[in-house]
């Protein structure tokens, strides 16, 4: 099975808030686009260090990340960042990976955006949730 790639729009959430509060021009909101790999083995969003720095994300804490090969490494967590895939978006923190590493879209992001990974067709599907009352 191949990997699922998704075009993602990323934005500094704090910059957006400052714009909405009248303290920053919309043109000053730090944002970027990149391709992300949908990684159902990852828990959260992972951004390479160079993208986190371009967005001006602040380090909030560190975590010990466990890689697929069972390696463990202490990595910074930065944010907040708004991630948009298609017409769905959310704000979250991200694990900061090494410079120029891959952007990984993990389970928390997929769940929050109501997206399902269709590995067989190498695409993301919109999940329709029904809330029963």
Buried (B, 14 or more C-beta within 10 A) or exposed (E): EEEBBBEBBBBBBBBBBBBEEEEBEEEEBBBBEBEBBBBEEBBBBBBBBBBBBBBEBBEEEEBEBEEEEEEEEEBBBBBBBBBBBEEBBBBBBBBBBEEEBBBBBBBBBBEBBEBBBEEEEEBBEEEEEEEEE
